[in-house]
Amino acid sequence: MTSSFLLVENGGPSFSERLEDAYTHCESIARAASSSFFRSFRHLPDPKRKAVNALYAFCRRVDDIVDGDWLPSEDLSHLDTVTSERLTELLESREANAIYSNNEHHERLRALMLFRSRLDDIEQGLPMSDQIFIALADTLQRYPIETDHLRELINGMEDDLFETNYARFED
């Protein structure tokens, strides 16, 4: 079965080779980031283990973006307008200040916007080139996981970009 999310170039690796490479990449992220999670995943049947690794790699990268530990190497300037709009929306809704300098904050939020746009691309069946999103697209085809849940994860991670003030200790 070939899927529309993976663009196979003539003369390049086959669909199954690219997909396997993508899942291997996600596994390496899970292995490097969390030995306890990774050890628990190894007991799952192969298809489920691959899916969990793809989801974990997505979540890990989103968290790494917010923490400033990882940013995509590609040019993201095409996301500047939508990033500025999102920043304005977030600042107004939270009535809070950004934690990081303007440039750092913009870069991190822009990377999150890239991840949001790639989720849109997956929903539209567009070809993926990033290994995490190749594996994630396949996982979302195989299992009943809604992309809105992944967007909510990004929403939650955005909170870490802003100061959090509580009126009471109980909050």
Secondary structure, 3 states (H helix, E strand, C coil): CCCCCECCCCCCCCHHHHHHHHHHHHHHHHHHHCHHHHHHHCCCCHHHHHHHHHHHHHHHHHHHHHHCCCCCCCCCHHHHHHHHHHHHHHHHHHCCCECCCHHHHHHHHHHHHHHHHHHHHHHCCCCECCHHHHHHHHHHHHCCCCHHHHHHHHHHHHHHHECCCCCCCCC
